[in-house]
Amino acid sequence: ASNTKSGRPQKCLNLYSFVRRPHICRDHSMKQAKLLTTQERKRLTAVIEHKRYATRNHTAVALSFYAGLRACEIAALCIADVFDETGAVRDTIHLTAAQTKGSDSATVLVNKKLATQLRRYAQQYPQRIPQPNAALIFSAKGGSFTAQTIVNLFQNLYKAAGIAGASSHSGRRQFVTELADKGINARVIQALARHKHLNTTMRYIDLNENKLRCAVELVDY
């Protein structure tokens, strides 16, 4: 396949335009997705382990929870976005404007837990790694998911795990909330979440009485 000025294969760019659904990519239009408890996350992991394409599904979940990716972004990822020419996991994923919900490109940092899952993916599906144009999250027929079918995949996994109220956006919201709970500066969280406006980031962060009580106990004089 011929390359474009962006350096990405044309087939890969065609995939981006195929999978995008603008309404699915909009953060402000998403109902406040449920945050998972530790037990629910364990149940989700157990359910995935017993389903077909366990490594693929674990990878989709990891991209959501460890990188805060949206459904449309997960669907749009190609092998070349995640693995370099040698098959090594990239430490940074560069999303084009066509892959994101907006008109701007974006940078996603790959943390150690996500990198570990991506290496598991490479070990499980070695035949896909030399195919830079191929979709990272592949369908049963070997093709790509759309944004909507990624949403459906998450819904099916959560339903099987008995987790009501969760959606493909739960991982992204959990990503933001856990960073806030660990005391990360709001501006840093905004950058990692790739929000243009800080108030969008603040809407993601879960607040409850226990957190508020813990906060006031920190006050001293």
TAKAZI-V432645 format. One record per residue. N is the residue number from 1. PSI is psi in radians with two decimals (NA if undefined). Layout:
n=N psi=PSI
n=N psi=PSI
This chain:
n=1 psi=2.52
n=2 psi=2.61
n=3 psi=2.72
n=4 psi=3.14
n=5 psi=-0.43
n=6 psi=-0.22
n=7 psi=-0.08
n=8 psi=2.52
n=9 psi=2.55
n=10 psi=-0.67
n=11 psi=-0.65
n=12 psi=-0.72
n=13 psi=-0.64
n=14 psi=-0.64
n=15 psi=-0.72
n=16 psi=-0.82
n=17 psi=-0.46
n=18 psi=-0.68
n=19 psi=-0.29
n=20 psi=2.39
n=21 psi=1.79
n=22 psi=-0.70
n=23 psi=-0.47
n=24 psi=-0.46
n=25 psi=-0.20
n=26 psi=2.09
n=27 psi=-0.71
n=28 psi=-0.32
n=29 psi=-0.09
n=30 psi=2.28
n=31 psi=2.55
n=32 psi=1.82
n=33 psi=2.59
n=34 psi=2.47
n=35 psi=2.42
n=36 psi=2.46
n=37 psi=2.96
n=38 psi=-0.73
n=39 psi=-0.68
n=40 psi=-0.64
n=41 psi=-0.65
n=42 psi=-0.70
n=43 psi=-0.72
n=44 psi=-0.79
n=45 psi=-0.76
n=46 psi=-0.70
n=47 psi=-0.78
n=48 psi=-0.71
n=49 psi=-0.53
n=50 psi=0.12
n=51 psi=2.83
n=52 psi=2.60
n=53 psi=0.75
n=54 psi=-0.78
n=55 psi=-0.70
n=56 psi=-0.79
n=57 psi=-0.69
n=58 psi=-0.64
n=59 psi=-0.74
n=60 psi=-0.76
n=61 psi=-0.72
n=62 psi=-0.69
n=63 psi=-0.58
n=64 psi=-0.86
n=65 psi=-0.61
n=66 psi=-0.29
n=67 psi=-0.16
n=68 psi=0.52
n=69 psi=2.54
n=70 psi=2.86
n=71 psi=-0.76
n=72 psi=-0.55
n=73 psi=-0.69
n=74 psi=-0.77
n=75 psi=-0.56
n=76 psi=-0.15
n=77 psi=2.31
n=78 psi=2.86
n=79 psi=-0.75
n=80 psi=-0.37
n=81 psi=-0.45
n=82 psi=-0.56
n=83 psi=2.45
n=84 psi=-3.04
n=85 psi=-0.41
n=86 psi=-0.10
n=87 psi=0.04
n=88 psi=2.62
n=89 psi=2.27
n=90 psi=2.58
n=91 psi=-0.13
n=92 psi=2.34
n=93 psi=2.16
n=94 psi=1.96
n=95 psi=2.32
n=96 psi=2.90
n=97 psi=-0.56
n=98 psi=-0.42
n=99 psi=-0.38
n=100 psi=3.10
n=101 psi=-0.32
n=102 psi=-2.76
n=103 psi=0.06
n=104 psi=2.61
n=105 psi=2.93
n=106 psi=2.78
n=107 psi=2.30
n=108 psi=2.16
n=109 psi=2.37
n=110 psi=1.96
n=111 psi=3.07
n=112 psi=-0.67
n=113 psi=-0.72
n=114 psi=-0.73
n=115 psi=-0.69
n=116 psi=-0.75
n=117 psi=-0.66
n=118 psi=-0.60
n=119 psi=-0.62
n=120 psi=-0.70
n=121 psi=-0.83
n=122 psi=-0.64
n=123 psi=-0.63
n=124 psi=-0.61
n=125 psi=1.05
n=126 psi=-0.43
n=127 psi=-0.31
n=128 psi=-0.45
n=129 psi=-0.66
n=130 psi=0.09
n=131 psi=1.49
n=132 psi=-0.47
n=133 psi=-0.27
n=134 psi=2.58
n=135 psi=2.42
n=136 psi=-0.89
n=137 psi=1.83
n=138 psi=2.69
n=139 psi=3.07
n=140 psi=-0.48
n=141 psi=0.05
n=142 psi=-0.04
n=143 psi=-2.71
n=144 psi=2.78
n=145 psi=2.73
n=146 psi=2.99
n=147 psi=-0.73
n=148 psi=-0.68
n=149 psi=-0.43
n=150 psi=-0.77
n=151 psi=-0.78
n=152 psi=-0.68
n=153 psi=-0.84
n=154 psi=-0.74
n=155 psi=-0.75
n=156 psi=-0.69
n=157 psi=-0.77
n=158 psi=-0.68
n=159 psi=-0.77
n=160 psi=-0.52
n=161 psi=-0.02
n=162 psi=0.61
n=163 psi=1.79
n=164 psi=2.49
n=165 psi=-0.15
n=166 psi=2.69
n=167 psi=-3.09
n=168 psi=-0.25
n=169 psi=-0.14
n=170 psi=-0.74
n=171 psi=-0.72
n=172 psi=-0.74
n=173 psi=-0.67
n=174 psi=-0.66
n=175 psi=-0.84
n=176 psi=-0.79
n=177 psi=-0.73
n=178 psi=-0.63
n=179 psi=-0.75
n=180 psi=-0.74
n=181 psi=-0.47
n=182 psi=0.13
n=183 psi=0.30
n=184 psi=2.41
n=185 psi=2.42
n=186 psi=-0.61
n=187 psi=-0.60
n=188 psi=-0.76
n=189 psi=-0.73
n=190 psi=-0.76
n=191 psi=-0.74
n=192 psi=-0.59
n=193 psi=-0.23
n=194 psi=0.71
n=195 psi=2.42
n=196 psi=-0.53
n=197 psi=2.38
n=198 psi=-0.58
n=199 psi=-0.46
n=200 psi=-0.77
n=201 psi=-0.76
n=202 psi=-0.53
n=203 psi=-0.40
n=204 psi=-0.50
n=205 psi=2.20
n=206 psi=2.32
n=207 psi=2.42
n=208 psi=3.00
n=209 psi=-0.68
n=210 psi=-0.75
n=211 psi=-0.69
n=212 psi=-0.69
n=213 psi=-0.71
n=214 psi=-0.66
n=215 psi=-0.79
n=216 psi=-0.43
n=217 psi=-0.26
n=218 psi=-0.25
n=219 psi=2.32
n=220 psi=2.90
n=221 psi=NA
